[in-house]
Every structure is written in C-alpha cells, then in structure tokens.
Amino acid sequence: MDVKIQSLKFDASKQLLEFVEKKMSRLERFADRPTGVDVVLRLEKDNEKGNKVASVALHIPGGDIVTEQQARTFEEAVDLALDAIKRQIEKRKDR
C-alpha cells in the first residue's frame, strides 16, 4: 500500500514520519484491497483541543474514507484518525 505523508507549515521529523508510516500500514489488516493512504499533518492556530491536525484519506475500492482529527500531539491525532478510519471501515462492512 502506498503511504503519502505531507507536513504543512512545519518540517516533520524522521521519527514522526516513521510513526505515521507504521500506523498507516496497519490499515491493510482492516480494509479490503486498499490502494493507498494520504496523510496531511498541519499546525492550526492554538486552541483548547490542541494545534496538531492529522487528515487521513484511505483509498479503497468503492470510495475513499476520510477523517480529520485534532489533538495536542501529532501522534495522538494520528491514533485518533486511525480509530475513526477503523470505525468507518466496520460500518461499511456491516452494510
């Protein structure tokens, strides 16, 4: 599966990129024939939820699954996005 990672308004560390790559590779276990995933990490203006945002778009046959999560750290935002994608995959399978 092809994982594309973009970081907007900052330079992502190698450690963060490896973390995101590892987490996104787990989606192959849940989704049927995923073709790729696009991850956009960006900084927002500071607010109470946190200023780190992770947008994830999983490309699978039948349509993309997209989520955007905000947290205090990028790792937490990526974890929240991964959980949201898993829930959407489960809903789609139940139909």
C-alpha positions in Angstrom: 0.0 0.0 0.0 1.3 3.4 -0.9 1.5 5.9 2.0 2.0 9.6 1.2 2.7 11.9 4.0 2.7 15.7 3.8 3.6 18.2 6.5 2.2 21.7 6.2 3.7 24.7 8.0 6.5 22.7 9.6 9.2 20.1 8.8 8.2 16.7 10.1 11.0 14.7 11.9 12.1 11.4 10.6 10.8 9.8 13.8 7.3 11.3 13.2 7.3 10.1 9.6 8.2 6.6 10.6 5.5 6.6 13.3 2.8 7.6 10.8 4.1 5.1 8.2 3.9 2.3 10.8 0.4 3.2 11.9 -1.0 3.5 8.4 0.4 0.2 7.3 -1.9 -1.4 9.9 -4.9 -0.3 7.9 -4.1 -3.1 5.4 -5.4 -5.6 8.0 -8.8 -3.9 8.3 -9.6 -2.7 4.8 -10.2 -4.9 1.7 -7.6 -4.1 -1.0 -6.5 -0.6 0.0 -4.7 1.1 -2.8 -3.1 3.9 -0.8 -3.4 6.4 2.0 -2.8 10.1 2.1 -1.8 11.8 5.4 -1.6 15.5 5.9 -0.1 16.8 9.1 -0.6 20.5 9.8 -0.4 23.1 12.6 -3.5 25.1 13.4 -3.8 28.2 15.5 -3.6 27.2 19.1 -6.9 26.4 20.8 -8.2 24.2 23.7 -8.2 20.9 21.7 -4.6 21.3 20.6 -3.0 22.7 17.5 -1.9 19.5 15.7 -4.2 18.2 13.0 -4.0 14.9 11.1 -6.1 14.4 8.0 -6.2 10.9 6.6 -7.7 9.7 3.3 -7.8 5.9 2.8 -8.3 4.9 -0.9 -10.2 1.7 -1.2 -12.5 0.3 -4.0 -16.0 1.7 -3.5 -14.9 5.1 -2.4 -12.4 6.8 -0.1 -12.7 7.0 3.7 -11.6 10.4 5.0 -11.2 11.7 8.6 -9.6 14.7 10.3 -8.6 14.7 13.9 -7.1 17.3 16.2 -5.0 16.8 19.3 -2.2 18.1 21.4 0.4 15.9 19.6 0.7 14.6 16.1 1.0 11.0 17.4 -2.3 11.4 19.3 -4.0 12.9 16.3 -2.8 10.1 14.1 -4.1 7.5 16.6 -7.5 9.2 16.7 -7.6 9.3 12.9 -6.7 5.6 12.7 -9.5 4.7 15.2 -12.0 6.8 13.2 -11.0 5.1 9.9 -11.4 1.6 11.5 -14.9 2.5 12.7 -15.8 3.7 9.2 -14.5 0.5 7.7 -16.6 -1.5 10.1 -19.7 0.5 9.3 -19.1 0.0 5.6 -18.7 -3.8 6.1 -21.9 -4.0 8.1 -24.0 -2.6 5.2 
